[in-house]
Amino acid sequence: MNNKQIAQLLIKDYYEKFSGKNFYLSEINAGAYNFNFDIQKENDKIKLIVFYGKNGVKVRLQGSENSNLFNELSRDLNNKETKAIQLELNFSSEEPESYIGVDESGKGDFFGPLIIAGFFLNEENRKDLLSLKVNDSKTLSDKRIKDIAEELKSRFKDYYDIVVIKPSKYNELYEKDGIKNLNKLLGWAHARVIENILTKIEQKHKCEIAICDKFGNERFIKNALMEKGKRISLIQTTKAEKFIAVAAASILARNEVINWFNETKGKLGFELPKGSGTSVRDTARKLVEKFGEESLKEFAKIHFKISNEL
């Protein structure tokens, strides 16, 4: 999707946003490298313009900066809801037309599972993801993550896959065959997700590319790919969440982690913190005192240094 297409989507989002307010709106017009419409309230009129070009997409208000309407719209354009629309512009305009995006969550948490998720994107569903305000899960609240994840799972059942590695299985795989290497385990899980999605879509769609974050030597994933996966080109890059399918995958993965922590709180009667800081160490001691050392294998990744400290 190029910058002109992004600008078209964005101007429609703004039009829909402001049409629900006490404004008079003109029709959307196409100008030289921009889309625009007029917003009028009483005697004030302001033009909202979305410019596009080689340097990206920009949103501007044009009119008297001293008017009440200009100030009102400026405040509106800076609120959290409208900023969420603008976050779409962070996505790479050079991403492939169709590809599988893969991301993981839980890697840095002592407690909890390791989750790897993937999402297949094409030109048909890209607009849907933009309309859902899909973005890197690190920028979203838990509630937004849950809401978007439910929409993705409901509307695109055959386009995603999730591999859930709960702590007990994680510890088993980490030790199995002398792996003892997180990147190798991640490579296996990424490859599994890619293979599963390729199997789901192979009757309807062709996919030749997969994109994920760079977390180690590319061979960790390539060596784990099977027959279908070996046919695709694998792109590993830093900040891969700038690609919308990777961002969708990050939401699906983080949602599973959040669900696990919520379910575990109900099971244990107290909350397990995320990360690996002081509160995690204190809670780990509490867990061991209450349920014994073996409980760590069920709830935590025991190769972390915290286990040895306990």
SVG drawing of the C-alpha trace seen along z (x, -y; Angstrom):
<svg xmlns="http://www.w3.org/2000/svg" viewBox="-24 -35 47 70">
<polyline fill="none" stroke="black" stroke-width="0.4" points="0.0,0.0 1.5,-3.4 1.2,-6.7 -1.7,-7.9 -3.7,-4.9 -2.9,-5.4 -3.9,-9.1 -7.3,-8.0 -8.0,-5.7 -6.9,-8.4 -9.1,-11.1 -12.1,-8.8 -11.4,-8.0 -11.3,-11.7 -14.4,-12.4 -16.2,-9.6 -14.9,-10.9 -16.0,-14.5 -19.3,-13.7 -20.7,-12.6 -20.2,-16.0 -22.0,-19.3 -20.2,-20.3 -21.1,-20.9 -18.7,-18.9 -18.2,-19.4 -17.5,-16.4 -14.0,-14.9 -12.0,-16.5 -8.8,-15.3 -6.2,-18.0 -2.6,-18.0 -1.0,-15.3 -3.6,-15.7 -7.2,-14.9 -9.2,-17.4 -12.6,-18.5 -14.1,-21.7 -15.3,-21.7 -17.7,-24.5 -19.3,-25.6 -21.3,-28.8 -19.2,-31.4 -15.9,-29.6 -14.6,-27.3 -11.4,-25.2 -10.0,-22.9 -8.5,-19.5 -5.9,-18.3 -4.0,-15.0 -0.9,-15.4 0.9,-12.5 4.2,-12.1 7.6,-10.5 8.3,-11.7 5.2,-10.2 1.7,-11.4 1.0,-14.5 -2.2,-16.0 -2.8,-19.8 -5.5,-22.3 -5.8,-25.3 -7.6,-28.5 -7.6,-31.2 -5.5,-29.9 -7.3,-32.4 -10.8,-31.0 -12.6,-28.9 -13.1,-26.1 -9.4,-25.9 -8.6,-25.5 -11.3,-23.0 -10.1,-20.9 -6.5,-21.2 -7.4,-19.8 -9.4,-17.0 -6.5,-16.1 -4.2,-15.7 -6.5,-13.5 -5.7,-9.8 -8.5,-8.6 -7.3,-10.6 -3.7,-9.8 -4.7,-6.1 -5.8,-6.9 -2.5,-8.6 -0.5,-5.6 -1.4,-3.9 1.2,-6.1 3.9,-4.4 3.5,-1.2 6.0,-0.7 4.6,-1.8 7.1,0.6 5.7,3.8 4.8,6.7 1.3,7.0 0.9,10.4 3.0,12.0 3.0,13.7 3.9,11.5 5.2,13.3 5.9,12.1 6.3,13.4 5.4,12.3 6.4,13.4 10.1,13.9 11.3,11.6 8.8,12.6 10.0,15.0 6.5,16.1 4.1,17.2 4.2,18.8 6.1,18.0 3.6,17.2 4.3,17.0 1.6,15.8 1.4,15.2 -1.0,13.4 -1.4,13.6 -1.9,10.2 -3.0,9.5 -4.6,6.5 -8.1,7.8 -7.7,7.7 -5.2,4.9 -7.9,2.2 -9.8,4.2 -6.7,4.2 -6.2,0.5 -9.9,-0.1 -9.4,1.9 -6.5,-0.4 -4.1,2.5 -0.7,1.3 2.3,2.7 0.9,4.2 3.4,2.3 1.5,-0.9 -2.0,0.5 -3.8,1.0 -4.8,4.6 -8.4,3.8 -7.6,2.6 -5.4,5.7 -8.3,8.0 -10.8,6.2 -8.7,6.2 -7.5,9.8 -11.1,11.0 -12.0,9.2 -9.0,10.7 -9.8,14.3 -13.5,13.9 -13.1,12.3 -9.9,14.0 -10.1,17.6 -8.0,19.1 -5.4,16.3 -3.7,16.6 -2.0,19.2 -0.9,19.2 1.6,21.5 1.3,21.5 4.2,22.8 3.2,22.9 6.0,22.9 6.0,26.7 6.3,27.4 8.8,24.5 11.1,25.9 10.8,29.4 11.7,28.1 14.4,25.8 16.2,28.8 15.3,31.3 18.2,32.6 20.5,30.0 18.7,27.0 19.3,24.7 19.1,21.8 16.1,19.5 16.8,18.4 16.7,22.0 13.4,22.5 12.0,19.3 13.2,20.4 11.3,23.7 8.1,21.9 8.3,19.2 8.7,22.0 5.7,23.9 3.5,20.8 4.6,20.1 4.0,23.8 0.5,23.8 -0.6,20.7 0.7,21.8 -1.3,25.0 -4.5,23.1 -4.3,20.7 -2.7,22.9 -6.0,23.7 -6.9,20.0 -3.8,17.8 -0.2,17.8 2.4,16.6 6.1,16.2 7.3,14.0 7.4,14.1 8.5,11.2 9.5,11.3 11.8,9.5 15.5,10.2 16.3,12.2 19.3,14.2 20.9,16.0 18.4,16.4 19.2,20.1 17.3,20.7 14.0,20.3 15.2,21.5 16.6,24.8 13.3,25.5 11.1,24.8 9.6,27.8 8.6,28.4 6.1,25.6 8.1,23.1 11.3,23.7 9.7,22.2 9.2,18.7 11.6,15.8 12.2,15.0 12.9,11.4 14.2,10.7 14.4,7.1 14.6,4.8 11.3,3.2 9.3,5.5 6.1,4.2 6.2,1.4 4.7,4.1 1.0,4.3 0.8,8.2 3.6,8.3 1.7,5.8 -1.4,8.0 0.7,11.0 2.0,9.0 -1.6,8.3 -2.6,12.0 0.5,13.1 0.2,10.5 -3.5,11.3 -2.7,14.9 -0.1,13.8 -2.6,11.5 -5.2,14.3 -2.7,16.7 -1.8,14.2 -5.5,13.5 -6.4,17.2 -3.4,17.9 -4.4,15.1 -7.8,16.9 -6.1,20.2 -3.4,19.1 -5.4,16.5 -2.7,13.9 -1.2,12.1 2.0,13.1 3.9,10.0 5.4,9.7 9.0,9.1 11.9,10.2 12.3,7.4 12.2,7.3 8.5,7.9 8.9,11.0 11.6,12.3 9.4,11.7 6.4,13.4 8.6,16.3 9.6,16.8 6.0,16.7 5.0,19.3 7.8,21.7 6.8,21.2 3.2,21.9 3.4,24.7 7.0,26.0 9.9,25.7 8.3,27.9 5.6,25.2 8.2,23.1 8.2,25.5 4.5,25.0 4.5,21.2 7.9,20.0 10.8,20.3 13.3,21.9 16.5,21.1 16.2,17.5 18.8,16.5 15.9,15.9 15.5,19.7 19.2,20.1 18.8,17.2 15.9,19.0"/>
</svg>
